[in-house]
Amino acid sequence: MRLAAPLLVLSLAFTGLLFTGTAHAGACARGSGADLAGRDLTRATLPADLSCADLRGAKLAGVRLPAKLYRADLRGADLTEADLSGADARSALFTKARLQDAKLYGARLEGADFRHAEMDRATLHSAQLDGARLSGASLVSATMYGADAREADFSKADLARAVMYDSLLIGTDLRGADLSEVMLYTSTMTGTVFDGAVLTHSRLDGSDLTGATFTGAVISRVDLRGSRGFNLAGSKGMPAHLPEAPGDCAPGSGPDFSGQDFSQVTEFPDDLSCANLTGARLEGADLSSVKMRKTLLRRVSAAGASLRYLTGADLSGARLSGAQFVSGKLEGARLTGADLTDTRFTSADARRADFSGATLTRARFQSAMLSGARFTGADVTGLDLGRGDTGADLSGSHATLALGWKIFWGVFAGVLVLIVYGIARGRARRRRARRERDDRAAARLAELKAELGEQVTRFGEEIDAADDRQASAADWHRVLDAYEQARAQAEKAGTTGDLNQARTTLARGRKVLKRIRQT
């Protein structure tokens, strides 16, 4: 009984608002309606028209809101489990509002602002969301099937496990959104932007994706069966299912996975025919059950991979060492310049395949069918064709030395190089020693010549100091001749023998000079 009076007053007050707020609802200014900001309205009787009302931060959990909420301001409001089904909330503000488990099915939400709102498990099926802004909003497990969200902004929104099939998402912005496990099948998503979004395990089957972009989007395990118009260029990951390629498809006309790294992927779609996998990484991948008819596999890195259905595929320049093609279908396949070292083609059908310029070292082709296959310029060292008739024509191919002979000649060449090097080094060492000896001998000779020159000079000085009055002319001639001869011999000396001759001449002259002095 205590609550009856206040509730009655509040109800009457809202009744008054009904008459003041509806007259200009179609053209009202935001905030010009009822001012109920911050109010707890969970037990209140609300007027039929809250257009342009100020409901910021209001508590409306579990409340059935009126049908008219045009341009209402509900920023930060608590609308948990609230019922807005069928409401006209065009251009309303729900920024950062709490709308968990709220009912908005069939609501008119064109141009509404739900940025960063919490809308987990909200029901929005058949809602009109044209141009609505939901960037950063949380819509985990929300129900939105049949919704019209043309040109809406869901960038960076969390839509994990949302149900959105049969929806219109034309030109919708889903950049960076979490769309993992989302049901988007049979939807129209022409021109939709999925750049940077996460679509792991989502369903897009039967949808129209003409003009949609997936740059940087994660599409691992996505179901694309029956979808049309999509271009996966720049995406990451491998879908679980793809549309079946037509029989007359052109190589590379299918999904574009060029340059992607699938070395850690364990599950592939059943059919990758006509897809473009140029430059992709497929090391160790098991593709033995995947149809890859007319698939572009140029320059792929697929060492140790298992491949089988490759009719008409292009593997030119591929790195396939150790790969398995057992019972493979490679009819008309192109493997020019590929590295096929240690590969197995046992029982493979490689008729009319082109192995020109390929490295087929130790490749095994037992029981393979190779009629019409080309091996021009291929390295077939150690190639094993088995005992049966494979129909292989290896004309134009070549084989290099076996590994054992390569090792032998390599060791021989190494030993020969060492011998030549040893001889050259010995000769150089001897030449250096001889030069050193010659240098030492020349230095010693120069030293001895200098000493002998000094001795000749002193002998000349001794001659000048001698008293020749009592000596015979013959003795003086012998002394002077010895001096001149010793000086000449010392200057021209080129060996120690020449120096010894000069010393002998000098000694003879000194002997005569000594006799002159004694007379």
C-alpha positions as CSV (number, residue, x, y, z in Angstrom):
1,M,0.0,0.0,0.0
2,R,2.9,2.3,0.6
3,L,4.1,2.1,-3.0
4,A,0.6,2.7,-4.5
5,A,0.6,6.5,-4.1
6,P,4.1,7.2,-5.6
7,L,3.4,4.8,-8.5
8,L,0.1,6.5,-9.2
9,V,1.8,9.9,-9.2
10,L,4.5,8.7,-11.5
11,S,1.9,7.1,-13.8
12,L,0.0,10.4,-13.9
13,A,3.2,12.3,-14.6
14,F,3.9,10.0,-17.6
15,T,0.3,10.4,-18.8
16,G,1.0,14.2,-18.9
17,L,4.2,13.5,-20.9
18,L,2.1,11.5,-23.4
19,F,0.3,14.6,-24.5
20,T,3.4,16.8,-24.6
21,G,5.8,14.3,-26.2
22,T,3.8,12.8,-29.1
23,A,2.7,15.8,-31.0
24,H,6.1,16.4,-32.6
25,A,7.6,12.9,-32.3
26,G,8.3,12.7,-36.0
27,A,10.5,15.8,-35.9
28,C,11.5,16.0,-32.3
29,A,15.0,16.9,-31.2
30,R,17.0,14.4,-29.2
31,G,16.5,15.0,-25.5
32,S,13.4,17.1,-26.0
33,G,11.1,14.3,-24.7
34,A,10.7,13.0,-21.2
35,D,13.7,13.4,-18.9
36,L,14.1,10.1,-17.1
37,A,17.8,9.8,-17.1
38,G,19.2,7.6,-14.3
39,R,15.7,6.6,-13.1
40,D,14.7,3.1,-11.9
41,L,11.8,2.4,-14.2
42,T,11.5,-1.3,-13.6
43,R,8.1,-0.9,-11.8
44,A,6.9,2.2,-13.6
45,T,4.0,2.5,-16.1
46,L,5.6,4.0,-19.1
47,P,3.9,6.3,-21.6
48,A,3.2,5.0,-25.1
49,D,5.6,7.4,-26.7
50,L,9.2,7.9,-25.5
51,S,10.4,9.5,-28.7
52,C,13.4,11.8,-28.1
53,A,13.3,10.9,-24.4
54,D,16.4,11.1,-22.2
55,L,16.8,7.6,-20.7
56,R,20.5,7.7,-20.2
57,G,21.5,5.2,-17.5
58,A,17.9,4.3,-16.7
59,K,17.1,0.9,-15.2
60,L,14.7,-0.9,-17.6
61,A,15.7,-4.5,-17.0
62,G,12.8,-6.8,-17.9
63,V,10.6,-3.9,-18.9
64,R,8.3,-4.0,-21.9
65,L,9.1,-0.7,-23.6
66,P,6.6,1.3,-25.6
67,A,6.5,1.1,-29.4
68,K,7.8,4.6,-30.0
69,L,11.5,5.2,-29.1
70,Y,12.4,7.3,-32.1
71,R,15.7,9.2,-31.4
72,A,15.5,8.2,-27.7
73,D,18.8,8.5,-25.8
74,L,19.4,5.2,-23.9
75,R,23.1,5.4,-23.6
76,G,24.4,3.3,-20.7
77,A,20.9,2.1,-19.8
78,D,20.2,-1.3,-18.3
79,L,17.9,-3.1,-20.8
80,T,18.7,-6.6,-19.7
81,E,15.9,-8.9,-20.8
82,A,13.9,-5.8,-21.8
83,D,11.2,-6.2,-24.6
84,L,11.6,-3.9,-27.5
85,S,10.1,-6.2,-30.1
86,G,8.4,-4.2,-32.9
87,A,9.5,-0.9,-31.4
88,D,10.4,2.1,-33.6
89,A,13.8,3.0,-32.3
90,R,15.2,4.6,-35.4
91,S,18.3,6.7,-34.7
92,A,18.1,5.9,-31.0
93,L,21.2,5.8,-29.0
94,F,22.1,2.5,-27.2
95,T,25.8,3.2,-26.8
96,K,27.3,1.0,-24.0
97,A,23.8,0.0,-23.0
98,R,23.2,-3.5,-21.5
99,L,20.9,-5.5,-23.7
100,Q,21.7,-9.1,-22.7
101,D,18.8,-11.4,-23.5
102,A,16.7,-8.4,-24.7
103,K,14.0,-8.9,-27.3
104,L,14.3,-6.6,-30.4
105,Y,12.8,-8.9,-33.0
106,G,11.0,-7.0,-35.8
107,A,12.2,-3.7,-34.3
108,R,13.0,-0.7,-36.5
109,L,16.6,0.1,-35.6
110,E,17.7,2.0,-38.8
111,G,20.5,4.3,-37.9
112,A,20.5,3.3,-34.3
113,D,23.8,3.5,-32.4
114,F,24.7,0.3,-30.5
115,R,28.5,0.9,-30.3
116,H,30.1,-1.1,-27.5
117,A,26.7,-2.3,-26.3
118,E,26.4,-5.6,-24.5
119,M,23.9,-7.6,-26.5
120,D,24.8,-11.2,-25.8
121,R,21.9,-13.6,-26.5
122,A,19.7,-10.7,-27.7
123,T,16.9,-11.5,-30.2
124,L,17.0,-9.3,-33.3
125,H,15.5,-11.6,-35.9
126,S,13.7,-9.8,-38.7
127,A,14.9,-6.5,-37.2
128,Q,15.7,-3.5,-39.5
129,L,19.3,-2.5,-38.9
130,D,20.0,-0.5,-42.0
131,G,22.9,1.8,-41.4
132,A,23.0,0.9,-37.7
133,R,26.3,1.3,-35.8
134,L,27.3,-1.8,-33.8
135,S,31.1,-1.5,-33.8
136,G,32.7,-3.0,-30.7
137,A,29.4,-4.4,-29.6
138,S,29.1,-7.9,-28.0
139,L,26.5,-10.0,-29.7
140,V,27.6,-13.4,-28.6
141,S,25.0,-16.1,-29.4
142,A,22.6,-13.3,-30.5
143,T,19.7,-14.3,-32.8
144,M,19.5,-12.1,-35.9
145,Y,18.1,-14.4,-38.7
146,G,16.2,-12.6,-41.4
147,A,17.6,-9.2,-40.3
148,D,18.2,-6.3,-42.7
149,A,21.6,-4.9,-41.8
150,R,22.5,-3.2,-45.1
151,E,25.4,-0.7,-44.7
152,A,25.4,-1.5,-41.0
153,D,28.8,-1.2,-39.1
154,F,29.7,-4.4,-37.1
155,S,33.5,-3.6,-37.1
156,K,35.3,-5.3,-34.2
157,A,32.0,-6.6,-32.9
158,D,31.9,-10.0,-31.1
159,L,29.4,-12.1,-33.0
160,A,30.6,-15.5,-32.0
161,R,27.9,-18.2,-32.4
162,A,25.4,-15.6,-33.6
163,V,22.5,-16.9,-35.7
164,M,22.2,-14.7,-38.7
165,Y,21.0,-16.8,-41.6
166,D,18.8,-15.4,-44.4
167,S,20.0,-11.9,-43.6
168,L,20.7,-8.9,-45.8
169,L,24.2,-7.7,-45.2
170,I,24.8,-5.8,-48.3
171,G,27.8,-3.5,-48.0
172,T,28.0,-4.3,-44.3
173,D,31.2,-3.6,-42.5
174,L,32.5,-6.6,-40.5
175,R,36.1,-5.7,-40.4
176,G,37.9,-7.3,-37.4
177,A,34.7,-8.8,-36.1
178,D,34.7,-12.2,-34.4
179,L,32.4,-14.3,-36.5
180,S,33.5,-17.7,-35.3
181,E,30.8,-20.4,-35.5
182,V,28.3,-17.8,-36.9
183,M,25.4,-19.1,-39.0
184,L,25.3,-16.8,-42.0
185,Y,24.0,-19.3,-44.5
186,T,21.7,-18.4,-47.4
187,S,22.4,-14.7,-46.7
188,T,23.0,-11.9,-49.2
189,M,26.3,-10.3,-48.5
190,T,27.3,-8.6,-51.7
191,G,30.0,-6.0,-51.1
192,T,30.4,-7.0,-47.5
193,V,33.8,-6.3,-45.9
194,F,35.2,-9.2,-43.9
195,D,38.8,-7.9,-43.8
196,G,40.6,-9.0,-40.7
197,A,37.5,-10.9,-39.3
198,V,37.7,-14.3,-37.7
199,L,35.3,-16.7,-39.4
200,T,36.5,-20.0,-37.9
201,H,33.9,-22.8,-38.2
202,S,31.3,-20.4,-39.5
203,R,28.6,-21.2,-42.1
204,L,28.4,-19.1,-45.2
205,D,27.0,-21.9,-47.4
206,G,24.4,-20.9,-50.1
207,S,25.2,-17.2,-49.7
208,D,25.8,-14.5,-52.3
209,L,29.3,-13.1,-51.6
210,T,29.8,-11.2,-54.8
211,G,32.2,-8.3,-54.3
212,A,32.9,-9.3,-50.6
213,T,36.5,-8.9,-49.5
214,F,38.4,-11.2,-47.1
215,T,41.8,-9.6,-46.8
216,G,43.5,-10.9,-43.7
217,A,40.3,-12.7,-42.6
218,V,40.7,-16.1,-40.9
219,I,38.5,-18.6,-42.8
220,S,39.6,-21.9,-41.3
221,R,36.9,-24.6,-41.4
222,V,34.4,-22.2,-43.0
223,D,31.5,-23.9,-45.0
224,L,31.2,-22.2,-48.4
225,R,29.2,-25.0,-50.2
226,G,26.9,-23.5,-52.7
227,S,28.1,-20.0,-52.1
228,R,28.8,-17.8,-55.2
229,G,30.8,-14.8,-56.2
230,F,33.4,-15.0,-53.4
231,N,37.0,-14.0,-53.8
232,L,39.2,-15.3,-50.9
233,A,42.4,-13.5,-52.0
234,G,44.5,-12.4,-49.0
235,S,42.6,-14.5,-46.5
236,K,44.1,-16.9,-44.0
237,G,43.4,-20.6,-43.4
238,M,41.5,-23.3,-45.4
239,P,37.8,-23.6,-45.6
240,A,36.1,-26.9,-44.6
241,H,33.9,-27.0,-47.7
242,L,34.0,-25.2,-51.1
243,P,31.5,-25.2,-54.0
244,E,32.1,-28.0,-56.5
245,A,34.2,-26.8,-59.3
246,P,32.5,-27.1,-62.8
247,G,34.0,-29.6,-65.2
248,D,35.2,-26.9,-67.6
249,C,36.8,-24.6,-65.1
250,A,40.0,-22.9,-66.1
251,P,43.2,-23.5,-64.0
252,G,43.4,-21.0,-61.2
253,S,39.8,-19.7,-61.7
254,G,38.7,-21.1,-58.3
255,P,39.5,-19.8,-54.8
256,D,42.7,-18.0,-54.4
257,F,45.0,-19.4,-51.7
258,S,48.3,-18.3,-53.2
259,G,51.2,-17.8,-50.9
260,Q,49.4,-19.1,-47.8
261,D,51.0,-21.4,-45.2
262,F,49.0,-24.6,-44.8
263,S,51.9,-26.6,-43.3
264,Q,50.0,-26.9,-40.0
265,V,46.6,-27.6,-41.5
266,T,45.3,-31.1,-41.0
267,E,41.9,-30.9,-42.7
268,F,41.2,-29.8,-46.2
269,P,38.1,-29.5,-48.3
270,D,37.2,-32.4,-50.5
271,D,37.6,-30.4,-53.7
272,L,40.2,-27.8,-54.6
273,S,39.9,-28.2,-58.3
274,C,40.9,-25.1,-60.3
275,A,42.0,-23.3,-57.1
276,N,45.1,-21.2,-57.1
277,L,47.7,-22.4,-54.6
278,T,50.7,-20.8,-56.2
279,G,53.6,-20.5,-53.8
280,A,51.7,-22.1,-50.9
281,R,53.3,-24.1,-48.1
282,L,52.0,-27.7,-47.9
283,E,55.0,-29.5,-46.2
284,G,53.8,-32.9,-45.0
285,A,50.2,-32.2,-45.8
286,D,47.9,-35.1,-46.5
287,L,46.0,-34.2,-49.7
288,S,45.6,-37.8,-50.9
289,S,41.8,-37.5,-50.7
290,V,41.5,-34.0,-52.1
291,K,40.5,-33.4,-55.7
292,M,43.0,-31.0,-57.3
293,R,42.0,-31.2,-60.9
294,K,43.5,-28.3,-62.9
295,T,44.8,-26.8,-59.7
296,L,47.6,-24.3,-59.8
297,L,50.4,-25.5,-57.6
298,R,53.3,-23.7,-59.1
299,R,56.3,-23.2,-56.8
300,V,54.5,-24.8,-53.9
301,S,56.6,-26.1,-51.0
302,A,55.2,-29.6,-50.4
303,A,58.1,-31.8,-49.3
304,G,56.8,-35.0,-47.8
305,A,53.2,-34.3,-48.8
306,S,50.8,-36.9,-50.1
307,L,48.9,-36.0,-53.3
308,R,46.8,-38.1,-55.5
309,Y,44.1,-36.4,-57.7
310,L,46.1,-34.1,-59.9
311,T,44.8,-34.5,-63.4
312,G,45.8,-31.5,-65.4
313,A,47.3,-29.8,-62.4
314,D,50.3,-27.4,-62.8
315,L,53.1,-28.2,-60.3
316,S,55.9,-26.5,-62.3
317,G,58.8,-25.4,-60.1
318,A,57.3,-27.1,-57.1
319,R,59.5,-28.4,-54.2
320,L,58.2,-31.9,-53.7
321,S,61.1,-33.9,-52.4
322,G,59.9,-37.1,-50.6
323,A,56.3,-36.5,-51.7
324,Q,54.0,-39.5,-52.2
325,F,52.0,-39.9,-55.5
326,V,51.1,-43.5,-55.0
327,S,48.2,-44.5,-57.3
328,G,48.0,-40.9,-58.2
329,K,46.0,-39.4,-61.1
330,L,48.5,-37.1,-62.9
331,E,47.4,-37.5,-66.5
332,G,48.4,-34.3,-68.3
333,A,49.9,-32.8,-65.2
334,R,52.8,-30.3,-65.6
335,L,55.8,-30.9,-63.3
336,T,58.4,-29.0,-65.3
337,G,61.4,-27.9,-63.2
338,A,60.0,-29.5,-60.1
339,D,62.2,-31.1,-57.4
340,L,60.9,-34.7,-57.3
341,T,63.9,-36.2,-55.4
342,D,63.0,-39.4,-53.6
343,T,59.4,-39.2,-54.6
344,R,57.1,-42.3,-55.1
345,F,54.9,-42.6,-58.2
346,T,54.1,-46.3,-57.7
347,S,51.1,-47.3,-59.8
348,A,50.5,-43.7,-60.7
349,D,48.8,-42.7,-64.0
350,A,51.1,-40.0,-65.4
351,R,50.4,-40.4,-69.0
352,R,51.2,-37.3,-71.0
353,A,52.6,-35.6,-67.9
354,D,55.4,-33.2,-68.4
355,F,58.6,-33.8,-66.3
356,S,60.8,-31.6,-68.5
357,G,63.7,-30.2,-66.5
358,A,62.6,-31.9,-63.3
359,T,64.9,-33.5,-60.8
360,L,63.9,-37.1,-60.5
361,T,66.9,-38.4,-58.5
362,R,65.9,-41.8,-56.9
363,A,62.3,-41.3,-57.9
364,R,60.3,-44.6,-58.0
365,F,57.9,-45.3,-60.8
366,Q,57.2,-49.0,-60.4
367,S,54.1,-50.1,-62.2
368,A,53.4,-46.5,-63.3
369,M,51.8,-45.5,-66.6
370,L,54.2,-43.1,-68.4
371,S,53.3,-43.3,-72.1
372,G,53.5,-39.9,-73.7
373,A,55.2,-38.4,-70.7
374,R,58.1,-36.0,-71.4
375,F,61.4,-36.1,-69.6
376,T,63.4,-33.6,-71.7
377,G,66.3,-32.2,-69.7
378,A,65.2,-34.1,-66.6
379,D,67.8,-35.5,-64.1
380,V,66.9,-39.2,-63.9
381,T,69.9,-40.3,-61.7
382,G,68.9,-43.4,-59.8
383,L,65.4,-43.4,-61.4
384,D,63.6,-46.7,-60.6
385,L,61.1,-47.7,-63.3
386,G,60.7,-51.2,-61.9
387,R,60.6,-54.4,-64.0
388,G,57.4,-53.8,-65.9
389,D,56.9,-51.8,-69.0
390,T,55.9,-48.3,-68.0
391,G,56.0,-46.9,-71.5
392,A,58.5,-44.3,-70.4
393,D,60.6,-42.5,-73.0
394,L,63.6,-41.0,-71.3
395,S,65.1,-39.5,-74.4
396,G,66.5,-36.1,-73.7
397,S,67.0,-36.8,-70.0
398,H,70.3,-37.1,-68.4
399,A,71.9,-38.8,-65.3
400,T,74.6,-37.6,-63.1
401,L,77.2,-39.6,-61.3
402,A,76.0,-41.8,-58.5
403,L,76.8,-40.6,-55.0
404,G,79.6,-43.2,-54.5
405,W,81.4,-42.1,-57.6
406,K,80.9,-38.4,-56.7
407,I,82.5,-39.1,-53.3
408,F,85.4,-41.0,-54.9
409,W,86.2,-38.3,-57.4
410,G,85.7,-35.7,-54.8
411,V,88.2,-37.3,-52.5
412,F,90.6,-37.9,-55.4
413,A,90.4,-34.3,-56.5
414,G,90.9,-33.2,-52.9
415,V,94.0,-35.4,-52.5
416,L,95.4,-34.1,-55.8
417,V,94.9,-30.6,-54.7
418,L,96.7,-31.3,-51.5
419,I,99.6,-32.8,-53.4
420,V,99.9,-29.9,-55.8
421,Y,99.6,-27.5,-52.9
422,G,102.3,-29.4,-50.9
423,I,104.7,-29.3,-53.9
424,A,104.1,-25.6,-54.6
425,R,104.5,-24.8,-50.9
426,G,107.8,-26.7,-50.7
427,R,109.1,-24.9,-53.7
428,A,108.1,-21.6,-52.3
429,R,109.7,-22.5,-49.0
430,R,113.0,-23.4,-50.7
431,R,113.0,-20.3,-52.8
432,R,112.4,-18.2,-49.7
433,A,115.3,-20.0,-47.9
434,R,117.6,-19.4,-50.8
435,R,116.7,-15.8,-50.9
436,E,117.3,-15.5,-47.2
437,R,120.8,-17.2,-47.7
438,D,121.6,-14.9,-50.6
439,D,120.6,-11.9,-48.6
440,R,122.7,-12.9,-45.7
441,A,125.7,-13.7,-48.0
442,A,125.4,-10.3,-49.7
443,A,125.2,-8.6,-46.4
444,R,128.3,-10.4,-45.2
445,L,130.2,-9.7,-48.4
446,A,129.3,-6.0,-48.1
447,E,130.6,-6.1,-44.5
448,L,133.9,-7.8,-45.6
449,K,134.4,-5.4,-48.5
450,A,134.0,-2.5,-46.2
451,E,136.6,-3.9,-43.8
452,L,139.0,-4.7,-46.7
453,G,138.5,-1.2,-48.0
454,E,139.5,0.3,-44.7
455,Q,142.6,-1.9,-44.7
456,V,143.6,-0.8,-48.2
457,T,143.0,2.9,-47.1
458,R,145.3,2.4,-44.1
459,F,147.9,0.7,-46.4
460,G,147.9,3.8,-48.6
461,E,148.4,6.0,-45.5
462,E,151.3,3.8,-44.4
463,I,152.9,4.2,-47.8
464,D,152.6,8.0,-47.6
465,A,154.3,8.0,-44.2
466,A,157.2,5.8,-45.2
467,D,160.8,7.3,-45.8
468,D,161.8,6.2,-49.2
469,R,165.4,7.6,-49.3
470,Q,167.2,4.3,-48.7
471,A,164.7,2.0,-50.6
472,S,165.3,0.9,-54.2
473,A,163.0,2.0,-56.9
474,A,162.0,-1.6,-57.7
475,D,160.7,-2.1,-54.1
476,W,158.6,1.1,-54.3
477,H,157.1,0.0,-57.6
478,R,156.2,-3.3,-56.1
479,V,154.5,-1.6,-53.1
480,L,152.6,0.9,-55.2
481,D,151.5,-1.9,-57.7
482,A,150.3,-4.0,-54.7
483,Y,148.3,-1.0,-53.4
484,E,146.6,-0.2,-56.7
485,Q,145.9,-3.9,-57.4
486,A,144.5,-4.6,-53.9
487,R,142.2,-1.5,-54.2
488,A,140.9,-2.6,-57.6
489,Q,140.3,-6.2,-56.5
490,A,138.4,-5.0,-53.4
491,E,136.1,-2.7,-55.4
492,K,135.3,-5.4,-58.0
493,A,135.0,-8.3,-55.5
494,G,131.8,-10.2,-55.9
495,T,132.6,-13.2,-53.8
496,T,134.7,-14.0,-50.7
497,G,137.2,-15.6,-53.1
498,D,137.7,-12.3,-54.8
499,L,138.2,-10.7,-51.4
500,N,140.7,-13.3,-50.5
501,Q,142.8,-12.4,-53.6
502,A,142.7,-8.8,-52.6
503,R,143.8,-9.7,-49.1
504,T,146.8,-11.7,-50.6
505,T,147.8,-8.8,-52.8
506,L,147.5,-6.4,-49.8
507,A,149.6,-8.8,-47.7
508,R,152.3,-8.9,-50.4
509,G,152.5,-5.1,-50.5
510,R,152.7,-4.8,-46.8
511,K,155.6,-7.4,-46.8
512,V,157.6,-5.2,-49.2
513,L,156.8,-2.0,-47.3
514,K,158.0,-3.7,-44.1
515,R,161.3,-4.5,-45.8
516,I,161.7,-1.0,-47.0
517,R,161.1,0.3,-43.4
518,Q,163.8,-2.0,-42.0
519,T,166.5,-0.9,-44.5
